[in-house]
Amino acid sequence: MFLVQFSRKIIEQAPQLAHVITESQNERYSILKKIENELYPSRIELIKLYANSLIMDEEVRIPELKDWGEKAGSEFAKHSSVTMDMMLREVPSYRNIIGTVLKYDAIEYGIGASEMYDIVTRLDSAVNDITYFLSLPFVRHESERLKLSKSIITELSVPIVSIDDVTAILPLIGTIDHERSLTLQERVLLDASEMQLETLIIDLSGLQTTDTFVVQQLFHLFDALSLLGIQPIVSGISPVIAQTLVSLDLNFGQINSFASMKQALAYIK
């Protein structure tokens, strides 16, 4: 009986309690003050949901919390002003503010320690579930953003720079891993073919590592370009790269190679 009365009381006080949460979050994150009118209704909803969860059976409570958490989390994750950190810092505030109301009501109604423990356990369980379900959309959203950013960066990592209508330069910078090697093969061959190149200078001076894997990928690229009728020329052969080729008992064979880009351009001219 006490739980039902307490749940109703929290629902009645939801607007006031949401206001306290809003003030607290605005003080902690000033940027949220600009969108407090958007967040305020969701805070009222969540307080009411916590209140109702106290009198719900678990088979009803879990789906309700999951539905709200994923729906709200998806909306918040798309908002540029809201971060996962902000939401995770806010959720425990509901436990504190509702717990405070619960404490004074328990004293007034003479609720025993055992029953009080059961009520607090229900509240903690609801807060933990909301934290989990609210986090999932943020994680998915960030994962999708990271995947998109990584894809863009990977494509930008193999830029072909035109010199004239039939000649271009491919500067390789950083490291070449499996994913980048796939992009290297696909994008370079496609772009070089669409540009109708006759010669492609592949500059290695910016490579950070040159091991067996990198060398193999370069040879695959050279062979594929040759099959397309595009002459590969290598520039930026450093002492380290030269030593690596010697240690692997490899050489560029018929492919013209130069120590610098200046020498490669002079050869073409």
C-alpha positions in Angstrom: 0.0 0.0 0.0 2.8 2.4 0.9 4.5 1.8 -2.5 1.3 2.8 -4.4 1.0 6.0 -2.3 4.6 6.8 -2.7 4.5 6.2 -6.5 1.5 8.6 -6.8 3.3 11.2 -4.7 6.4 11.1 -6.9 4.3 11.4 -10.0 2.5 14.4 -8.6 5.9 16.0 -7.7 7.5 15.0 -11.0 7.5 18.6 -12.5 9.2 20.0 -9.4 11.7 17.2 -9.2 12.5 17.5 -12.9 13.2 21.2 -12.3 15.7 20.3 -9.6 17.4 17.9 -11.9 17.4 20.6 -14.7 19.0 23.2 -12.4 21.7 20.7 -11.3 22.6 19.6 -14.8 22.7 23.2 -16.1 25.1 24.1 -13.3 27.3 21.1 -14.2 27.0 21.6 -18.0 26.2 25.1 -19.0 25.6 24.1 -22.6 22.5 22.2 -21.5 20.8 25.5 -20.4 20.2 26.3 -24.1 18.2 23.2 -24.6 16.6 22.8 -21.1 13.1 23.2 -22.6 13.7 20.2 -24.8 15.1 18.0 -22.0 12.6 19.0 -19.3 9.6 16.9 -20.6 11.9 13.8 -20.9 13.0 14.3 -17.3 9.4 14.5 -16.1 8.7 11.3 -18.1 11.6 9.5 -16.5 10.7 10.5 -13.0 7.2 9.1 -13.6 8.6 6.0 -15.1 10.8 5.4 -12.0 7.7 6.0 -9.8 5.7 3.5 -11.7 8.5 1.0 -11.8 8.3 0.6 -8.1 4.9 -1.0 -8.3 5.5 -3.0 -11.6 6.3 -6.6 -11.8 9.7 -7.3 -13.4 8.2 -8.8 -16.6 6.4 -5.5 -17.2 9.1 -3.2 -15.8 12.0 -4.3 -17.9 10.2 -3.8 -21.3 8.9 -0.4 -20.2 12.4 0.8 -19.1 14.0 -0.7 -22.2 11.5 1.0 -24.5 12.0 4.4 -22.9 15.8 4.1 -22.6 16.3 3.2 -26.2 13.8 5.8 -27.5 15.2 8.6 -25.4 18.8 7.5 -25.9 18.4 7.6 -29.7 17.0 11.1 -29.6 19.7 12.4 -27.2 22.6 10.7 -29.2 21.6 12.6 -32.3 21.7 15.9 -30.4 25.0 17.7 -30.9 24.8 19.3 -27.4 24.2 16.1 -25.5 27.0 13.6 -24.7 26.9 10.2 -23.2 28.9 11.5 -20.2 26.1 14.1 -19.5 23.4 11.5 -19.5 25.4 9.0 -17.4 26.1 11.8 -14.9 22.4 12.7 -14.8 20.8 9.3 -14.3 22.1 8.7 -10.7 20.7 12.1 -9.7 17.2 10.6 -10.0 18.2 7.9 -7.5 19.3 10.6 -5.1 16.4 12.9 -5.4 13.7 10.2 -5.4 15.6 8.5 -2.5 15.5 11.6 -0.5 11.7 11.9 -0.9 11.4 8.2 -0.1 13.5 8.6 3.1 11.3 11.3 4.6 8.1 9.5 3.7 9.4 6.3 5.2 10.1 8.0 8.4 6.6 9.6 8.4 4.9 6.3 7.7 7.1 4.3 10.0 8.5 2.0 7.3 10.8 -0.7 8.8 14.4 -1.3 7.6 13.6 -4.5 5.8 10.7 -3.0 3.7 12.8 0.1 3.1 15.6 -2.1 1.8 13.3 -3.8 -0.7 12.0 -0.4 -1.9 15.5 1.0 -2.4 16.5 -2.2 -4.2 13.6 -1.7 -6.6 14.6 1.9 -7.3 18.3 1.0 -7.7 17.4 -1.8 -10.1 15.3 0.7 -12.2 18.1 3.3 -12.3 20.6 0.6 -13.3 18.4 -0.6 -16.1 17.7 2.9 -17.4 21.5 3.6 -17.4 22.1 0.5 -19.5 19.3 0.9 -22.0 20.0 4.7 -22.3 23.7 3.9 -23.1 23.1 1.5 -25.9 21.9 4.0 -28.5 24.9 6.3 -27.6 27.3 3.4 -28.2 25.7 2.5 -31.5 25.7 6.1 -32.6 29.3 6.7 -31.7 30.3 3.4 -33.4 28.5 4.4 -36.6 30.2 7.9 -36.5 33.6 6.3 -35.9 33.1 3.8 -38.7 32.1 6.7 -41.1 35.0 8.8 -40.0 37.4 5.9 -40.4 36.1 5.2 -43.9 36.5 8.8 -44.9 40.0 9.0 -43.4 41.0 5.7 -45.2 39.8 7.1 -48.5 41.7 10.3 -48.0 44.8 8.3 -47.1 45.3 7.3 -50.7 45.0 10.6 -52.6 46.1 10.8 -56.3 47.4 14.2 -57.2 47.4 15.1 -61.0 50.4 16.6 -62.6 49.0 16.7 -66.1 46.4 14.9 -68.1 48.3 11.6 -68.1 50.6 11.8 -65.0 49.8 11.8 -61.3 51.4 11.3 -57.9 50.3 9.0 -55.1 52.0 10.0 -51.8 51.8 7.2 -49.3 52.0 8.5 -45.7 51.9 6.8 -42.4 51.4 3.0 -42.1 49.7 0.5 -44.3 47.5 -2.0 -42.5 45.2 -4.7 -44.0 42.2 -2.3 -44.3 44.2 0.4 -45.9 45.9 -2.0 -48.3 42.4 -3.1 -49.6 41.5 0.6 -50.1 44.9 1.1 -51.8 44.2 -1.6 -54.3 40.6 -0.6 -55.0 40.6 3.2 -54.9 44.0 3.7 -56.6 43.2 1.4 -59.5 39.7 2.8 -60.0 40.8 6.4 -59.8 43.9 5.9 -62.0 41.8 4.2 -64.6 39.1 6.9 -64.6 41.8 9.6 -64.9 43.2 7.7 -67.9 46.7 7.9 -66.5 49.7 6.7 -68.4 52.1 7.2 -65.5 51.7 7.1 -61.7 54.5 8.1 -59.4 54.2 6.3 -56.0 56.1 8.3 -53.4 57.2 6.3 -50.4 59.1 9.0 -48.5 56.2 9.4 -46.0 55.9 5.7 -45.0 56.6 5.1 -41.4 57.1 1.4 -41.7 58.3 -0.9 -44.5 58.0 -4.6 -43.8 57.2 -7.7 -45.8 53.5 -7.0 -45.8 53.9 -3.4 -47.1 56.3 -4.5 -49.8 54.0 -7.3 -50.9 51.1 -4.8 -51.2 53.2 -2.4 -53.2 54.2 -5.2 -55.6 50.5 -6.2 -56.0 49.7 -2.5 -56.8 52.6 -2.3 -59.3 51.4 -5.5 -61.1 47.8 -4.3 -61.2 48.8 -0.9 -62.6 50.9 -2.5 -65.3 48.0 -4.7 -66.3 45.9 -1.5 -66.8 48.6 -0.1 -69.0 49.8 2.4 -66.4 53.5 2.8 -65.8 54.3 2.8 -62.0 57.3 4.8 -60.9 58.6 4.7 -57.4 60.1 7.7 -55.6 61.3 8.3 -52.0 63.5 5.3 -51.7 65.1 5.8 -48.3 68.1 3.9 -47.0 65.7 2.0 -44.7 63.5 0.9 -47.6 66.5 -0.1 -49.6 67.8 -2.2 -46.7 64.4 -3.8 -46.3 64.3 -4.8 -50.0 67.8 -6.2 -49.8 67.0 -8.2 -46.6 63.9 -9.6 -48.3 65.9 -10.4 -51.4 63.5 -8.2 -53.5 63.9 -5.5 -56.0 61.6 -3.4 -58.2 62.8 -5.1 -61.3 61.7 -3.2 -64.4 60.0 -0.5 -62.3 61.9 2.8 -62.3 62.8 3.9 -58.8 64.3 7.1 -57.5 65.5 8.5 -54.2 63.4 11.6 -54.5 60.3 13.0 -56.1 62.5 15.6 -57.9 64.5 12.9 -59.6 61.3 11.0 -60.6 59.7 14.2 -62.1 63.0 15.0 -64.0 62.9 11.4 -65.4 59.4 11.9 -66.8 60.2 15.3 -68.3 
